[in-house]
Amino acid sequence: MFGKKKEKSQIDQEQLELIQNAQHRVRQKKRLYIHFVIFLIGSIFLILANTVLGIGEGVTFFDKDWFVFAIILWLFLFCYHVFNVFITHRFMGKDWEKQQLDILVSKQQDRIAKLKKEFINEESIIAQSQAYNEVQESQKKKSELTLIVAVGENNAIGKDNQLIWHLSDDLKRFKTLTSGHHIIMGRKTYESFPNPLPNRTHVVITRQENYPSPAGVIIVNSLEAAFEVSKNDEQPFIIGGGEIYKQALNFVNKIELTRVHFKFPDADTFFPEIDTSIWQEVDKTNHLKDEKHDYAFSFITYIRK
Ligand SMILES: NC(=O)c1ccc[n+]([C@@H]2O[C@H](COP(=O)([O-])OP(=O)(O)OC[C@H]3O[C@@H](n4cnc5c(N)ncnc54)[C@H](OP(=O)(O)O)[C@@H]3O)[C@@H](O)[C@H]2O)c1
C-alpha cells in the first residue's frame, strides 16, 4: 500500500492545452446549438403571440407585422454568434492571444533595453561631468593666492606713494616670483610705477568708473573682481599697497615677506602685524648689508596654518 509509487501523469503541458482548447470549443458550440433551439422556439412563440393570442395585433412596419422584424433582428444576432464561434474564435483564439502577447512582451523588452541604454549613457555623461568638476575643483584648489611685500621692522612699506628703500636683490626676487603671473594692486601702487612691469598681467583695483586701462592692464572695481579675473592663474600675487594688503590678507594662502632690518620713522603706509597664530614661518634666508644694499634684510615665507 505504501510501497507503490504514484504513476506520473503522461500528459504534458502541450497536450493539456490542446484538451482545454477542445473543451472550450465544445462549450462554445454547445452554447450556439442552445441559442439556435431557443431562436426557433422563440420565433414560433412570437408568431403565435401575434397571430393566435393577438399580442400587438395591427402593429406593422412597412406593411409587415412586428414579429417579422423581431425575428429578423434575432436572426441577425444569431448570425453574429455563428460568426464569432466559427470565424472570430478560429483566428483570434488562444494562439492569436499568445502571439499578440509575445509581440507586446518583445516590444516592452525592446523599450526596456533602450531605456537601459539611455540610462547608461546618461550615467556616463554625469560621471564625466562630475570628474570634470572634480578636476576643475582640484585645479582651483591648486591656485595659491600669494601676498608679496617688503616691510621695515616697524611694518613700514612706503612714503609719498613710493618705496622708502632700494634693495636690488629684493627687486630681483620680486621679478622672479611674479613673472608670468597676475599681479593684483591698488590704483595708487599702480600709479607709483613709471611703466607697467613686463611679462605680468596687471590687475588694478579702483572705485573709479571708466579708469583708463592700457593694454595688458585689467581694471576692476573690487577685490572679489580681481580674484575672479585671476582665477585661472595657479599663483596670482597681491603686490600692494597698504589698503589692498589689509583687505586681501584674509584671503591669501601664502606670504612672501622681505623683512628690512630697519625702522623707518617717516613712513606713511604700513603693513598689518603678522599674526603668528595664523601664519607659520616655513622658510627664511638672511641677507647682510653690503655695498649694493643699504640695509640687511631677510626673505621669509609664511603659509596659513
Ligand atoms: N613695500 C612694499 O612691498 C610695497 C608694495 C606696494 C606698494 N607699496 C607702497 O604702498 C603705498 C601705496 O599704498 P596705499 O595704501 O596708499 O594705496 P593702494 O593700496 O596701492 O591703492 C589704494 C587705492 O585702491 C583702490 N581701492 C582700495 N580698496 C578698494 C576696494 N575695496 N574696491 C575698489 N577699489 C579699492 C582705491 O582706488 P581709487 O582711489 O582709485 O578708488 C584706493 O585709493 C605706496 O607708498 C607704495 O609705494 C609698498
PDBQT file of the ligand as one rigid body, heavy atoms in Angstrom, charges set to zero:
ROOT
HETATM    1  N1  LIG A 401      56.768  97.785   0.456  1.00  0.00    +0.000 N 
HETATM    2  C1  LIG A 401      56.068  97.170  -0.447  1.00  0.00    +0.000 C 
HETATM    3  O1  LIG A 401      56.255  95.996  -0.677  1.00  0.00    +0.000 OA
HETATM    4  C2  LIG A 401      55.032  97.936  -1.186  1.00  0.00    +0.000 A 
HETATM    5  C3  LIG A 401      54.325  97.335  -2.209  1.00  0.00    +0.000 A 
HETATM    6  C4  LIG A 401      53.346  98.036  -2.887  1.00  0.00    +0.000 A 
HETATM    7  C5  LIG A 401      53.103  99.355  -2.533  1.00  0.00    +0.000 A 
HETATM    8  N2  LIG A 401      53.804  99.923  -1.550  1.00  0.00    +0.000 N 
HETATM    9  C6  LIG A 401      53.584 101.297  -1.154  1.00  0.00    +0.000 C 
HETATM   10  O2  LIG A 401      52.263 101.408  -0.653  1.00  0.00    +0.000 OA
HETATM   11  C7  LIG A 401      51.845 102.737  -0.888  1.00  0.00    +0.000 C 
HETATM   12  C8  LIG A 401      50.537 102.712  -1.606  1.00  0.00    +0.000 C 
HETATM   13  O3  LIG A 401      49.566 102.080  -0.783  1.00  0.00    +0.000 OA
HETATM   14  P1  LIG A 401      48.153 102.753  -0.480  1.00  0.00    +0.000 P 
HETATM   15  O4  LIG A 401      47.540 102.034   0.649  1.00  0.00    +0.000 OA
HETATM   16  O5  LIG A 401      48.332 104.207  -0.331  1.00  0.00    +0.000 OA
HETATM   17  O6  LIG A 401      47.343 102.551  -1.850  1.00  0.00    +0.000 OA
HETATM   18  P2  LIG A 401      46.971 101.243  -2.637  1.00  0.00    +0.000 P 
HETATM   19  O7  LIG A 401      46.554 100.177  -1.722  1.00  0.00    +0.000 OA
HETATM   20  O8  LIG A 401      48.023 100.917  -3.612  1.00  0.00    +0.000 OA
HETATM   21  O9  LIG A 401      45.727 101.754  -3.501  1.00  0.00    +0.000 OA
HETATM   22  C9  LIG A 401      44.610 102.292  -2.844  1.00  0.00    +0.000 C 
HETATM   23  C10 LIG A 401      43.516 102.524  -3.873  1.00  0.00    +0.000 C 
HETATM   24  O10 LIG A 401      42.999 101.272  -4.295  1.00  0.00    +0.000 OA
HETATM   25  C11 LIG A 401      41.620 101.399  -4.565  1.00  0.00    +0.000 C 
HETATM   26  N3  LIG A 401      40.910 100.525  -3.635  1.00  0.00    +0.000 N 
HETATM   27  C12 LIG A 401      41.288 100.143  -2.405  1.00  0.00    +0.000 A 
HETATM   28  N4  LIG A 401      40.379  99.266  -1.900  1.00  0.00    +0.000 NA
HETATM   29  C13 LIG A 401      39.422  99.134  -2.841  1.00  0.00    +0.000 A 
HETATM   30  C14 LIG A 401      38.238  98.377  -2.922  1.00  0.00    +0.000 A 
HETATM   31  N5  LIG A 401      37.844  97.589  -1.933  1.00  0.00    +0.000 N 
HETATM   32  N6  LIG A 401      37.481  98.453  -4.044  1.00  0.00    +0.000 NA
HETATM   33  C15 LIG A 401      37.862  99.231  -5.080  1.00  0.00    +0.000 A 
HETATM   34  N7  LIG A 401      38.993  99.991  -5.058  1.00  0.00    +0.000 NA
HETATM   35  C16 LIG A 401      39.766  99.927  -3.950  1.00  0.00    +0.000 A 
HETATM   36  C17 LIG A 401      41.281 102.852  -4.345  1.00  0.00    +0.000 C 
HETATM   37  O11 LIG A 401      41.473 103.463  -5.605  1.00  0.00    +0.000 OA
HETATM   38  P3  LIG A 401      40.647 104.743  -6.067  1.00  0.00    +0.000 P 
HETATM   39  O12 LIG A 401      41.050 105.835  -5.124  1.00  0.00    +0.000 OA
HETATM   40  O13 LIG A 401      41.064 104.964  -7.462  1.00  0.00    +0.000 OA
HETATM   41  O14 LIG A 401      39.204 104.339  -5.947  1.00  0.00    +0.000 OA
HETATM   42  C18 LIG A 401      42.316 103.279  -3.364  1.00  0.00    +0.000 C 
HETATM   43  O15 LIG A 401      42.538 104.666  -3.359  1.00  0.00    +0.000 OA
HETATM   44  C19 LIG A 401      52.926 103.407  -1.688  1.00  0.00    +0.000 C 
HETATM   45  O16 LIG A 401      53.776 104.157  -0.838  1.00  0.00    +0.000 OA
HETATM   46  C20 LIG A 401      53.660 102.247  -2.289  1.00  0.00    +0.000 C 
HETATM   47  O17 LIG A 401      54.998 102.569  -2.594  1.00  0.00    +0.000 OA
HETATM   48  C21 LIG A 401      54.782  99.255  -0.863  1.00  0.00    +0.000 A 
ENDROOT
TORSDOF 0
